[in-house]
Every structure is written in structure tokens, then in C-alpha cells.
Amino acid sequence: MKIIIIGAQGFIGSNALKYFKELGHEIWGCGVSENPDEKNYFQVERFFPDYNNIFKLQQFDICINASGSPGVAFSIEHPQDDFRMNVSNVYALLNAIRMYNPECKFVNLSSAAVYGSPDLLPISEHTNLKPLSPYGYHKMLTEQIVNEFHQIFNVPTCSFRIFSAYGPGIKKQLLWDIYQKAMNSEDGYVNLFGKGNETRDFIYITDLLNAINLAVSQCEFKGEVYNLGSGNETTIKEVASLFLKIINPLIKLNFNNIQKSGDPLFWKADISKLTKYNFKTVINLKEGLNLYYQWLINEEKE
């Protein structure tokens, strides 16, 4: 298959580019920065990208949208920029596909941030959407746009609501924060927001990409939405303690009991829709944290 990955220089996008190449597909990338090492690559502007030219020049079987803003904190500081990156740009992308490559299957990488803090766990795809941040609201709007282009214009689409993805390449969010604080700790403590009893559903990047690959090869592309997590609930205290044992077991944890704006309390994904495609995670949390730490160490050496 011929696949284009939008946001090919980001955490998920860069890993997806490598993953699908290794499966033998013809892969093209698209991003906001130059990439002289990649022959099959389109550079676009961050806020006003011209996707029309891409789909005029090339025809693709699949487009994976891994682009967007950095996340919740950025969206609270820069809500308008977040809207452009997470909503306007995706509309422009889908419109280009509609006009020039209407048979291209569109894979939208959304976020569990659309759920906010749900009343019941595990969270199914039918759970009411109650975002807590501009990022969550904008991802919700994008899902509606993705569905619009299927229902009205018959563009084949699907969306994945990604939970707490981690692994080589990620330089933001909880685990990156813990690593940075641990490496620079002067008092032997790592200080984190919250109480520590908050929970997340962590999924390692290769498991995430395996799930996308399975679903893409089997789903109908009729606007389906899938939760994409491990189906396991882990407290922040548990994952932070486990990671610190790998980094430096002498460092201790401290929680400030302050809830960060836009952050949910408890997450656990119901992944039963994905398991119908024989999806199961391969990398457990301890193994995944070790792999991520080894990547961090190698990054520092380079």
C-alpha cells in the first residue's frame, strides 16, 4: 500500500513512518520542518498548510493524520493556535482528499481527552464526551468533521481515541517530566502534581501501531471510532515509582495535591472493539518503561 503520514516528525508519526516502512509499504511523510534525509516527503506550513498540492501530485491508499498541537497545556495557553492545528488543518486535509484522492482511507488519531473525567470505568466509545480542555474540545470537533466527510462526501474514515501513549521519541507529558526532574534533582525528590491516586491507561508505541495496523486492514472505514489503550488502569504513583526505580531508586516521590487544569482523574479504556480484530498488547508497563529509558540514555549520548 501507499501510505502518507501527516505529522511524520512527531512522536507517533515518526514511529509510524518507520513501522509501516518495515512492513514493506511505500511510505510518504508530511511535516512542518525540513527533512532532507527523506526522499518521499512534503513540507507544509504549520497554520496554513497546502494539502491540495500533495494529493494533486500523488495518490495514496491511506492517509494517517498524526499531526496536531503539543497537547493540553499548550491548548490552555494558546487556544486559537490549538484550534488551527487540531481542527482547521484537519478540515483542509480532508477537503484536499475529497477533491483529489477521494478513495484514500483517512485514519484520524484523536485523543482520550475527549472524554474528560468519565463517571464510569472502563470508558467505552459510547461514553458521553465531556472534555476538560481546549485540546479535548478541539479533538472532539475534529472527530465530528471526520464523520462529516464520510457521511456527506463518502470519504472513507475512522478515528482512534489514543490514551496515554509512550515510548521512544516522546519528549513531553508525565514520563518525560519524571525523567527530567529525576536527572536534575538536587534534594533527592521528584515533585509531581496531583495526589498520585489518579489513573491512566498506558500503551507502548509499538502496541499502538500494531492496533492501528490491525484495524486499518479490517475495519470498514465508515466513520468508526476506536479506543486505543492497553485496557489496564495504573495509578500515577505506581507508574512514577516504577520508572524511578529504573532511573534512580534513591530518588523519592512527592505529590503536591494540586490538580492540573485540563487533566482527568481516572482513565481505563474499554478496548473490546479492537480485540475483535485480535488485538492484544505485547509490551507490559515495566518492559516499556525500560525500553523508553534506554532510548533516553542513548539520546543523551548522541
KAKA-V894619 format. One record per backbone hydrogen bond with DSSP energy under -1.0 kcal/mol. CO is the residue of the C=O (numbers start at 1). NH is the residue of the N-H. If there is no record, write none. Layout:
co->CO nh->NH
co->CO nh->NH
//
This chain:
co->1 nh->26
co->2 nh->61
co->2 nh->62
co->3 nh->28
co->4 nh->64
co->5 nh->30
co->6 nh->66
co->7 nh->10
co->10 nh->14
co->11 nh->15
co->12 nh->16
co->13 nh->17
co->14 nh->18
co->15 nh->19
co->16 nh->20
co->17 nh->21
co->18 nh->22
co->20 nh->25
co->21 nh->24
co->26 nh->3
co->28 nh->5
co->29 nh->42
co->30 nh->7
co->30 nh->8
co->31 nh->44
co->35 nh->38
co->39 nh->41
co->40 nh->29
co->42 nh->31
co->51 nh->55
co->52 nh->56
co->53 nh->57
co->54 nh->58
co->61 nh->105
co->62 nh->4
co->63 nh->107
co->64 nh->6
co->64 nh->66
co->65 nh->109
co->71 nh->75
co->72 nh->76
co->73 nh->77
co->74 nh->78
co->78 nh->82
co->79 nh->83
co->80 nh->84
co->81 nh->85
co->82 nh->86
co->83 nh->87
co->83 nh->88
co->84 nh->89
co->87 nh->91
co->88 nh->92
co->89 nh->93
co->90 nh->94
co->91 nh->95
co->92 nh->96
co->93 nh->97
co->94 nh->98
co->95 nh->99
co->96 nh->100
co->97 nh->101
co->101 nh->104
co->105 nh->63
co->106 nh->158
co->107 nh->65
co->108 nh->110
co->108 nh->160
co->111 nh->114
co->112 nh->115
co->123 nh->270
co->124 nh->127
co->133 nh->137
co->134 nh->138
co->135 nh->139
co->136 nh->140
co->137 nh->141
co->138 nh->142
co->139 nh->143
co->140 nh->144
co->141 nh->145
co->142 nh->146
co->143 nh->147
co->144 nh->148
co->145 nh->149
co->146 nh->150
co->147 nh->151
co->148 nh->152
co->149 nh->155
co->150 nh->154
co->156 nh->106
co->157 nh->223
co->158 nh->108
co->159 nh->226
co->160 nh->110
co->160 nh->162
co->161 nh->228
co->162 nh->112
co->163 nh->165
co->164 nh->203
co->166 nh->205
co->167 nh->170
co->173 nh->177
co->174 nh->178
co->175 nh->179
co->176 nh->180
co->177 nh->181
co->178 nh->182
co->179 nh->183
co->180 nh->184
co->188 nh->252
co->190 nh->254
co->192 nh->256
co->194 nh->257
co->196 nh->237
co->198 nh->236
co->200 nh->234
co->201 nh->164
co->203 nh->166
co->204 nh->208
co->205 nh->209
co->206 nh->210
co->207 nh->211
co->208 nh->212
co->209 nh->213
co->210 nh->214
co->211 nh->215
co->212 nh->216
co->213 nh->217
co->215 nh->218
co->215 nh->219
co->224 nh->159
co->226 nh->161
co->228 nh->163
co->234 nh->200
co->235 nh->239
co->236 nh->240
co->237 nh->241
co->238 nh->242
co->239 nh->243
co->240 nh->244
co->241 nh->245
co->243 nh->247
co->244 nh->248
co->248 nh->251
co->252 nh->190
co->254 nh->192
co->258 nh->194
co->260 nh->263
co->265 nh->199
co->268 nh->123
co->271 nh->275
co->274 nh->277
co->274 nh->279
co->275 nh->278
co->284 nh->288
co->285 nh->289
co->286 nh->290
co->287 nh->291
co->288 nh->292
co->289 nh->293
co->290 nh->294
co->291 nh->295
co->292 nh->296
co->293 nh->297
co->294 nh->298
co->295 nh->299
co->296 nh->300
co->297 nh->301
co->298 nh->302
//
